[in-house]
Amino acid sequence: WAICTGTSVPNAAIRPAYLSGMMWAVGESAQFVSLDALGMSQGYVFGAIGPVMLSSVISCVCFNEIRGRRNLLGFGLALALQVAGVVMLAVGSGASAGGEAEVGSGMEE
């Protein structure tokens, strides 16, 4: 829009957006690699739930965003349930080396 209207945008305003876009692209590429290596059932779970768990632990520990004993207990319970779910999905879907079970076509000779 700035190009269309001829408005000048300072570089200081563009740098954070450019940097976050580069970080997103690296993360997305890493998720594609993990999907290829682990299979869809494991790679997607780790790629979707892992960053959520990590960012919530960082927000709790570094930024003290969750306060109070009751809230911390709730957070700990939710985190434990997430970890248990990820572990169960990882163990349960590891039927083959790639993480995906092979399915026959039904056209065996």
N, C-alpha and C positions, 0 to 999 in steps of 0.2 A: 504494500500500500504506500510505503514511503517513496518508492520509485515512481509510482503513478502520480503522486501528488507533488513530487519534487522536494519533499521534506528531507532534511539531513538528519540522520540518526547517529548519535555518538557511539563510538566503538565500545565504550564502557557499558552501554546498555545491551549490546549484542553479545559480548563475550560470555556471560553466564548462560545464556540460552544456547549458544554454540557448544560450550563445554558440556552442558547437560545432555545435549543431543548426541555428542560423541560418546559419552558414558552410556547412554541408552543403547546406541548402536553396538558397542562392545558387549554389553550385557545380552542383547538379543542374539548376537552371533554366538556367544558362549552357550546360550540356551539351545540354539540349533545344533551345535556340536554335541551337547549332552543328550539331546533327543536322538541323534544318530547313534551315539555310543550306548546309551542305556535303553533305548526303546521309548515309545510314546507313554506307556503307562508309568514308568518310573521317572523319566526325564521331565515330563510335564509337572508332575507332583513336586519334584525338587525345584524346578524353575519357578513354580507359582507360590508354593508355600515357604520355601527356604528364605527368600528375600523378606517375606512378611515377618517370619520369626526373627530373623537377624535385625531388621529395623525396629521391631518392637522391643527387643532386648537392649539395643543401643539407646532407644528413647527412654527406657526405664532406668538403665544404669548411668548413662552419660548425662542425660538432660533432666533426670528426676521428674518425668512427666506423670508418673503414676505414684500417687502418695496415699498413705494410709494403709494400715494393716489389712483391712478387708479388701481393698482394691488390689494390693499386692498379692494376696492369697488368690483372688479371682484371676489375676494375670498369670500367676504360677500354674493354676489349674488349667487355664486355657492353653498355655504353652505346653504343658505336659500332655494334654489331649492331642495337640497338633503333632508333637513329636511321636506319640504313640501311633497316630494315624499314618504318618509318613513311614514309620518303621514297618507297620503292618502292610501297607501298600508295596513297599520295596521288597519285603520278604515274600509276600503272596504273589507278586507278579513276576518274580524271577524264575519262571519255569524254564527258560532257555538262556543261553549265554547273552543274547541281545536284549533280554527283558521281555520279548514278545514270544508268545507260544505260536508254533507253526501250525497252520490249519491246512489239512489236505483239501484237494479240489474235488474229491469224490469220484474222480475219473481214473482211478488206478486200474492197471491192466492185470 
